[in-house]
Amino acid sequence: MDELKQMREGIAKEYGIALFRAYSEPEAAFFLQRDVSTLKRMRRAGKVPYTALGERQIRYLGIHIVDLILKGDKWRDISDVNSA
């Protein structure tokens, strides 16, 4: 898993993502190079990890964004440090 950690840190550094910071939906969409409406559809379909801070406050941890950049829809295959 050391290789995975290095890859995550490299991607985070390149994109300017703090791994354990919570990002808003527009910020996450920017990093993922997706439209906000596309990210919302993906979230509602259960295709992306997120944290709900109430009904209208959705946040994405930096590590989840990095995993999505790294693995795309196969982010669930990464078992190390993912939080639900």
KELOBA-402754 format. One record per residue: residue in three letters; chain; x, y, z of N, C-alpha, C in turn. Coordinates in Angstrom, 3 decimals, padded with zeros to 6 digits. Example, Ala and Ser with C-alpha at 12.3 -4.5 7.8 and 13.67 -1.06 7.14 Angstrom:
2
- tikol  vexfi  n_x  n_y  n_z  ca_x  ca_y  ca_z  c_x  c_y  c_z
- ALA  A  013.190  -005.690  007.800  012.300  -004.500  007.800  013.200  -003.300  007.800
- SER  A  012.850  -002.250  007.080  013.670  -001.060  007.140  012.900  000.030  007.870
//
This chain:
84
- tikol  vexfi  n_x  n_y  n_z  ca_x  ca_y  ca_z  c_x  c_y  c_z
- MET  A  000.811  -001.204  000.000  000.000  000.000  000.000  000.852  001.264  000.000
- ASP  A  002.127  001.127  000.212  003.014  002.281  000.205  003.011  002.962  -001.165
- GLU  A  002.933  002.161  -002.217  002.888  002.699  -003.576  001.611  003.516  -003.787
- LEU  A  000.491  003.016  -003.284  -000.784  003.728  -003.382  -000.712  005.069  -002.660
- LYS  A  -000.112  005.065  -001.486  000.031  006.299  -000.706  000.866  007.323  -001.479
- GLN  A  001.942  006.876  -002.086  002.795  007.765  -002.869  002.047  008.324  -004.074
- MET  A  001.267  007.487  -004.729  000.485  007.937  -005.884  -000.542  008.980  -005.455
- ARG  A  -001.225  008.725  -004.341  -002.202  009.687  -003.831  -001.548  011.023  -003.519
- GLU  A  -000.421  010.974  -002.827  000.268  012.203  -002.451  000.759  012.957  -003.686
- GLY  A  001.215  012.238  -004.689  001.669  012.872  -005.928  000.539  013.573  -006.662
- ILE  A  -000.600  012.897  -006.766  -001.765  013.499  -007.423  -002.244  014.708  -006.634
- ALA  A  -002.307  014.568  -005.311  -002.755  015.672  -004.461  -001.845  016.888  -004.630
- LYS  A  -000.558  016.666  -004.692  000.393  017.764  -004.844  000.227  018.427  -006.214
- GLU  A  000.088  017.615  -007.255  -000.036  018.149  -008.607  -001.306  018.983  -008.783
- TYR  A  -002.406  018.528  -008.194  -003.688  019.227  -008.335  -003.918  020.278  -007.243
- GLY  A  -003.071  020.297  -006.242  -003.248  021.247  -005.149  -004.392  020.873  -004.222
- ILE  A  -004.538  019.579  -003.969  -005.616  019.062  -003.124  -005.047  018.673  -001.761
- ALA  A  -005.679  019.145  -000.694  -005.335  018.707  000.658  -006.127  017.430  000.920
- LEU  A  -005.441  016.341  001.236  -006.088  015.027  001.314  -007.228  014.950  002.331
- PHE  A  -007.105  015.621  003.448  -008.139  015.486  004.474  -008.933  016.765  004.692
- ARG  A  -009.006  017.584  003.664  -009.847  018.775  003.687  -011.181  018.435  003.029
- ALA  A  -012.247  019.026  003.503  -013.573  018.835  002.906  -013.804  019.913  001.853
- TYR  A  -014.143  019.491  000.637  -014.371  020.404  -000.477  -015.852  020.435  -000.839
- SER  A  -016.313  021.587  -001.292  -017.706  021.730  -001.726  -017.898  021.008  -003.061
- GLU  A  -019.154  020.867  -003.453  -019.445  020.183  -004.721  -018.847  020.929  -005.926
- PRO  A  -018.959  022.252  -006.003  -018.317  022.941  -007.133  -016.792  022.789  -007.151
- GLU  A  -016.168  022.806  -005.964  -014.717  022.614  -005.908  -014.335  021.206  -006.365
- ALA  A  -015.066  020.205  -005.907  -014.783  018.816  -006.302  -014.986  018.638  -007.803
- ALA  A  -016.055  019.224  -008.342  -016.317  019.131  -009.778  -015.172  019.752  -010.579
- PHE  A  -014.632  020.860  -010.079  -013.502  021.508  -010.743  -012.296  020.565  -010.794
- PHE  A  -011.943  019.962  -009.663  -010.799  019.053  -009.621  -011.011  017.832  -010.514
- LEU  A  -012.249  017.344  -010.561  -012.555  016.147  -011.346  -012.811  016.459  -012.816
- GLN  A  -012.818  017.748  -013.155  -013.078  018.206  -014.523  -014.420  017.690  -015.030
- ARG  A  -015.420  017.850  -014.167  -016.795  017.466  -014.477  -017.701  018.654  -014.201
- ASP  A  -018.847  018.662  -014.823  -019.860  019.656  -014.520  -020.469  019.327  -013.156
- VAL  A  -020.907  020.342  -012.427  -021.502  020.125  -011.099  -022.718  019.216  -011.207
- SER  A  -023.532  019.397  -012.254  -024.729  018.549  -012.408  -024.343  017.089  -012.646
- THR  A  -023.246  016.852  -013.340  -022.766  015.484  -013.558  -022.319  014.864  -012.242
- LEU  A  -021.597  015.644  -011.440  -021.145  015.147  -010.137  -022.346  014.848  -009.231
- LYS  A  -023.365  015.700  -009.269  -024.575  015.448  -008.476  -025.248  014.153  -008.905
- ARG  A  -025.338  013.916  -010.216  -025.935  012.664  -010.715  -025.126  011.461  -010.251
- MET  A  -023.803  011.579  -010.317  -022.935  010.490  -009.878  -023.129  010.226  -008.383
- ARG  A  -023.241  011.293  -007.590  -023.443  011.155  -006.141  -024.766  010.460  -005.848
- ARG  A  -025.827  010.912  -006.500  -027.157  010.333  -006.267  -027.234  008.871  -006.692
- ALA  A  -026.416  008.496  -007.676  -026.375  007.105  -008.138  -025.446  006.247  -007.291
- GLY  A  -024.774  006.858  -006.313  -023.865  006.107  -005.442  -022.522  005.808  -006.072
- LYS  A  -022.140  006.572  -007.089  -020.892  006.304  -007.793  -019.699  007.059  -007.222
- VAL  A  -019.938  007.993  -006.308  -018.840  008.757  -005.711  -019.033  008.831  -004.196
- PRO  A  -017.937  008.778  -003.443  -018.042  008.931  -001.987  -018.224  010.398  -001.629
- TYR  A  -018.983  010.665  -000.576  -019.210  012.037  -000.134  -019.606  012.040  001.329
- THR  A  -019.639  013.232  001.897  -020.066  013.412  003.274  -021.213  014.410  003.265
- ALA  A  -022.317  014.049  003.893  -023.465  014.953  003.983  -023.427  015.667  005.325
- LEU  A  -023.426  016.988  005.280  -023.446  017.804  006.488  -024.806  018.479  006.603
- GLY  A  -025.829  017.719  006.422  -027.181  018.248  006.378  -027.772  017.937  005.015
- GLU  A  -028.978  018.421  004.802  -029.673  018.108  003.556  -029.027  018.752  002.333
- ARG  A  -028.518  019.960  002.499  -028.012  020.691  001.338  -026.502  020.927  001.360
- GLN  A  -025.841  020.482  002.380  -024.395  020.678  002.458  -023.676  019.365  002.191
- ILE  A  -023.179  019.218  000.985  -022.449  018.027  000.572  -020.970  018.391  000.498
- ARG  A  -020.134  017.550  001.044  -018.696  017.772  001.009  -017.996  016.504  000.519
- TYR  A  -016.860  016.714  -000.099  -016.033  015.625  -000.611  -014.652  015.766  000.020
- LEU  A  -014.173  014.716  000.647  -012.822  014.747  001.209  -011.803  014.724  000.074
- GLY  A  -010.703  015.407  000.294  -009.656  015.443  -000.711  -009.180  014.059  -001.116
- ILE  A  -009.100  013.152  -000.149  -008.639  011.791  -000.466  -009.625  011.075  -001.392
- HIS  A  -010.920  011.364  -001.249  -011.911  010.775  -002.141  -011.775  011.344  -003.552
- ILE  A  -011.520  012.638  -003.641  -011.327  013.262  -004.948  -010.099  012.676  -005.637
- VAL  A  -009.019  012.518  -004.868  -007.793  011.926  -005.421  -008.055  010.498  -005.886
- ASP  A  -008.790  009.715  -005.099  -009.116  008.340  -005.493  -009.942  008.315  -006.775
- LEU  A  -010.856  009.265  -006.922  -011.652  009.340  -008.147  -010.794  009.713  -009.343
- ILE  A  -009.830  010.603  -009.153  -008.903  010.939  -010.231  -008.057  009.724  -010.570
- LEU  A  -007.613  009.005  -009.543  -006.733  007.850  -009.712  -007.434  006.653  -010.347
- LYS  A  -008.620  006.326  -009.839  -009.293  005.096  -010.261  -010.636  005.296  -010.962
- GLY  A  -011.163  006.502  -010.986  -012.459  006.729  -011.616  -013.560  005.982  -010.880
- ASP  A  -014.422  005.303  -011.626  -015.544  004.572  -011.029  -015.105  003.370  -010.203
- LYS  A  -013.860  002.970  -010.302  -013.359  001.819  -009.549  -012.757  002.229  -008.208
- TRP  A  -013.138  003.414  -007.686  -012.609  003.910  -006.411  -012.894  002.956  -005.271
- ARG  A  -013.956  002.166  -005.362  -014.305  001.229  -004.271  -013.256  000.143  -004.109
- ASP  A  -012.470  -000.099  -005.149  -011.428  -001.123  -005.071  -010.259  -000.696  -004.191
- ILE  A  -010.183  000.581  -003.869  -009.111  001.093  -003.015  -009.611  000.991  -001.568
- SER  A  -009.071  000.052  -000.816  -009.591  -000.191  000.538  -008.874  000.619  001.602
- ASP  A  -007.705  001.142  001.312  -006.896  001.853  002.288  -007.415  003.277  002.530
- VAL  A  -007.742  003.648  003.743  -008.089  004.982  004.209  -009.418  005.535  003.672
- ASN  A  -010.171  004.825  002.874  -011.458  005.345  002.424  -012.420  005.391  003.584
- SER  A  -013.128  006.491  003.693  -014.153  006.602  004.740  -015.508  006.691  004.066
- ALA  A  -016.513  006.194  004.742  -017.857  006.211  004.150  -018.679  007.312  004.766
//
